[in-house]
Amino acid sequence: EGIEGLVSRRGSHASGVILFDENIYDSAAIMRTPSGALVTQRDLHMQEAAGSVKYDFLLTSVQDIIIETINLLQKDNKIEKDLSLREIYNKYLHPEVLPQNDEEMWNALAEGRVINCFQFDSAVGSQAAKKIKPQSPMEMADANGLMRLMTAEKGAETPLDKYVRFKNDISQWYNEMERAGLTPEEMKTIEPYFKSSYGVPPSQEQLMMMLMDENICGFTLAEANSARKIVGKKQMDKIPELHDKVLKQAKSKKLGNYIWNNGVGPQMGYSFSIIHALAYSFVGMQTLYLATHFNPIYWNTACLIVDSGSLEESSDSTNYKKIAIAIGKMRKAGIKISLVNVNKSGFGFEPDAENNQVLFGLKAVMGVGDDLVNKIIDKR
């Protein structure tokens, strides 16, 4: 107990960036990490208290896969060439042009047919998609948030499972409110914050708005934002005080208990902001679109190229272990990987749309160097 909670080491945020428009030393103290990167000496919360705002810039392998898929599609004349990256995005991948009601795309997500689908490629994410069966960007955003929320008590129904149950039969949510003793007026009051997500609000915005409603708790914006941070960051020492405040300011004891148990409490896992979850969902939709609206072999080949490390410029030699793991993942998903074809194979992995398979690249063959690969291709 004497060492619990003490700082044991220092680390730097993987993607957190603070932008300064003034002398950096007016509000921050700076140091370098072992790799030489400049970081603040204070932690996130202390630096925010000094007036800074942290931005997260996320880089993921799925971005490489999307770009590689586009390259392969252009090579086979499946999409327009001679377009800038922005023009490609606007024409094929912008949220306004993605087919948001495409049944095949949503079925592919629910059935787990798209490998490396952003945020849904883990066991937890795959299970969430299978249970929720999202049919819209907002439901996909709900799934992104719900998969991160846990139950307060061991063995209790998870927020995700409750969402699925209420989605299949919304009357069960109204029955739950009746059992909690809510009046018809109180049910109508909380509908705007609960009903859009089938009685299980997973986003920080829903939490703040319900607490600020004059007919619920009447929190100020500052109080609601403070509650969001306490819940989202699991500041357990402040939870009892927040609990008392919610019950004290609620228009009725039963309403306060319902809001706490069903609106605030479930978000103590790791609640997402809707703008965070929705942005994740649109990236996920981009992966679904590329994998279902074109021959899936292009997406699968791009996944193999990226997962095998074929795009890594820093590597001086082929990483056969990484390639073997990536091929194993593909074959487990039922994707055919052909043996090397001296007449067809290129430098790296390539799609063979005619035979619905991925062609093994000549470069990946042990003992075959770049010069020999280039000679084979040149002499065809």
N, C-alpha and C positions, 0 to 999 in steps of 0.2 A: 504493500500500500504506500510505502514511503517514496517509491520511484514512479508510481502510476501517474500518468498525466504529464510527466516532465519531458522536456524536449530531448530526444536522444540523438538527433541528427538534423542537418539542414538539407533542403532540396530546392530545386527550382521548378516552377510550374511548366508543364509540357507545352502549353500553347498560350499562356496568359501574357498579354502585352499591355504596358501602360504607356500612353502617349503624353508627352509633356510639351506645352506651348509656352513654357517659361523656363527660367533657370532651374535645372533639375534639382539643385541643392536647396532651393527655397522650400521644398516639401518632401524631399526624399534623401535618404542616405544610401550610397551605392557601394557594391562590392562585386567581385568576380567569382564565378564558379570555377571549379578545377579545369573546365574546358575553355575558360576565358570569356564566357558570356557575361554581360553586365546585368545584374539583378539588384533589386532593392534589398536593403538589410532588414527591413521590416516585413512581417508576414502580410498576407492579403488584407486582413481586417484592419490592422494598424495603418497600412498605407491608404486604405479607403478613408479611414478616419481623418487622414491628413489632407483629404480632398481629391485623391486620385480616382480614376475610373479604370477598371480592368476590362480589356477586350480579349476574347478567345479567338485565335486564328487556328482553325483545325485543318490539318493535312491528313488525309487518309489514303490507303491503297486503292480504295474504290474510285478515287479521282483518276488514278493512273489507268485503271481498268476501263473506265468510261472513254478516256482519250484513246486508248489502244483499240477499243471496239470501233470507234469512229474511224481510226486509221485503216483498220481491216475492211470495213464496209466501203470506204472510199476506194481502196485498192481494187475491190471487186465490182466497183461501179454500182453499189447498192444505194448510196446516197451521193448527193452533189459534191463535186470536187471544187477546188479553187474558191473556197469560202474561208473567211477568217474564223477563228474560234468563237468570237462573239456572234457571227452570222450563223454558225452551226448551232450554237446554243439557242438563239432566237427562233430558228426554223424547226428544230427537232426536240429540244429539251426544256424550253421555257415552260414554267408552270401553266401559262395560259394556252399553250399548244399541246400539252400532254393530255391524252384521252382519259379524263378523270372518271368516266363511267364505263370504262372498258371491262367487260366481264371476264374475258380471257386473262387480262393482266392481274386482276384481283384474285382469280382462281389459282393462278400460278403462285402467288404469294401464299395463299392459305394452304396449298398443297406442297409447299416447299420445293417447287421445281426450279427456282432460280438460285443458283449458288452465289455466294458473296453478295446477297441482297443487303444493302446498307442497313445496319442495326438489327437485321433479322437473320443473320447468318450463324448466330450462336445457338446453343441448345435452348436457352431461355427465350430468345427472340423468336426462334422457329416455333416453339410451343405457344407463344403469345399469338402469333399470326394464325396458327392452326385453330386456336380456340375462338379468337375474336372474329376471324374471317372479315377483315376490313373491306369495305366497299366504297370508301371515299378517302380523300386526303385527311379529313378531320378524324375519321375512325382510325386511320393509320397513325395519326398524331396521338390519339388516345392510347393506342397500343404501345407506342414508344414510351409514354409516361407510365402506364400501368405496369409494364413488365418490371419496373424498378421499385414498385411499392410492395411492402411486406405487411404481414399482419401484426397487430400489437400483441396477440396471444397465440401461443403455439397451438396448432391444430385448427385455428379459426379459418373461416373462408377468406381467401385472398381478395383484394380489391379487383383483380383481373377476373377471377371466377364470378364475383358478384356482378360485374359489368356484363359478362356473357349471359348470366341468368336473367338479368333485367332486360338486356337487349332482346332476348328471345321471348320475353313476356313482361312488358313494361308495367302491367297491372301489379306484379309482385313488388315493384318499388312503392306504389301507392299503398299496398297492403302493409309494407314495412313502416311507412309514415303513420298510418292509422294505429298500428300496434305501439308506436312510440308516443301516441297521444297528441299528435299535431292536429290542429283545427284545420278545416278547409281553407281558411284565410291564410294560415301559416304555410300550408302546402303550396298554395298559389304564389306566395312570396318567394319561396326557395326554388320554384320551378326554373326561372331563368338561369340559375347557376348550376342546376343538377340535371335537368331533363335532356339537354343536348348531348350529354355523355352518359345517358341511361342511369341516372341516379348515383353515379360514382365520379365526382369531379376530380380529375388527376392533375390539373394545371394550377400553377401559382396564381395566375390571373383570376381563376374562378374562386380561389380561396380569398383573395383580397377583396373582390367585388362583393362576395356574400357577407364578409365581415363589415364592409362599409355601408351596406344597405341600412337605411334608417329604421326599417321595419324588422331588422334582424339584430344587429349589434351596434350599428352606428359608429364604427371606428372611423377615425380620421384617416386620410391617405397615409400620413406618417406612421400611425399606429398599425395600419394594415400592412405596410411595407415591412415594419419591424416584425410583425407576426410571420410574414412570409420568410424572412431570414431565419427566425428562430426555428420554424418548422423545417424549412428546406435544408438548413445546415445542421439540424439535430442538436441545437444548443440546449442540452438536457437540463442544465441548471436553471434555464429560464422557462421551461415548459410549465411547471406548476403555476407560476405567476400568470402566464398567458391563459392557462385553463381557467383560473379564477376570474380573470378579466372577461373572458368570453361568457361565462355563466352569469357574471354580475351585470353585464351590459345587454344581455339577450332580453328580448321582450317578454319571454316566459321561460321558466325553468326547463320545460320539456323541449322547447325550441332550442335553447342553449345546449342541452345535452345532445340533441340530434345533430346539430351543427358540429359540435366537437367530435362526436363519435363517428360521423359519416362524412364530414367535410374537411375537418382539420386533422384529426388523428391519423387517417390512412395516408396522408401526405408526409408523415414523418420518416418514411423510408428514404426517398431521394426524389422529391417532386421536381418536375420540369416546368419551365416556362413554355407557354403555348407557342411563342415565336421560335423557341429552340426546337420543340418537338415537331412543329410543322415544317421547319426548314429541313430537319432530318428526314421527314416523310417525303418531301419533294425530291431529295437526293435518292431516296429509296425508290420512288416512282420512276426516276430516270433509269435506274438499273432494271426495273421491271419492264419498262418500255423497250429498251434496247434488247432485252432477252426474249421478248415475246412478239414484237412487231417485225423482227427480222429473224432469219434462221438462227436459232439459239447457238449454233456452232460458232458464230462470230463472238458472242459474249463469252462462251465457255473457253474459246481459244485465248481471248484476252485475259481471262482469269488465270489460265495456266501460265501465260507469258509473265504476268506480274507476280503470281505466287511462287514461280520457280526462280525469281530473281533475274530474269533475262534482261530487264531494263536497267539493272544496277551497273552504273559506269565504273564504280570504284573497285569492282571485282576484277582481278587479273586473270582468274581462271574460272572454269565452270564449277558451280556448286552442285555436285551430283546429289548430295543429301537433300537439298532444298527441292531439286527437280523431282526426286523420288517421292517426297512427301506430297508435292503438288499433284503428281500423276495419280498417286493413291487416292487423293481426295476426289479427283475427277472420275476415276473408275468406280469409286464407291457411289457416286451420283449417277452412274450408268452411262457415262460419256465415253465413247470409243476413242482410244488413242492408237493410231496406226504405227506400225514399225516404220523405220526410215525407208523412204522411197527415193532411190538415187535419181529418178527421173522427175520427181515432183517436189520433194522436200526442199525448203529454203534454208536460210541461215538459222532461223529459230523456228518455233512452233507456228504453224499456219493453218487456217481453216480449209478443209476440203468439203465445201458445201455440197458438191455433187454426190459424195458418198457419206455425207453427214458424219464426218470424223475429223479429228485433229491430226494433222501430219506432224510426226516427230521431226524436229529440226536436226540438220546435219551437225551443227555446232555442238549439240549436246552429246554426241557420240564420243566416248572416251578415246583419246588418242588422236582425234581429228582436229587439226588446227584451223585457224582462220584462212590461211593461204590455200589449203587444200579445198576447203568449202568453196571459196571464191573460184578456184579453177574448175571444180565440178560444175558449178552453175554456169560459168562462162562457156564451157565446152558442150553444153547441151544442144 
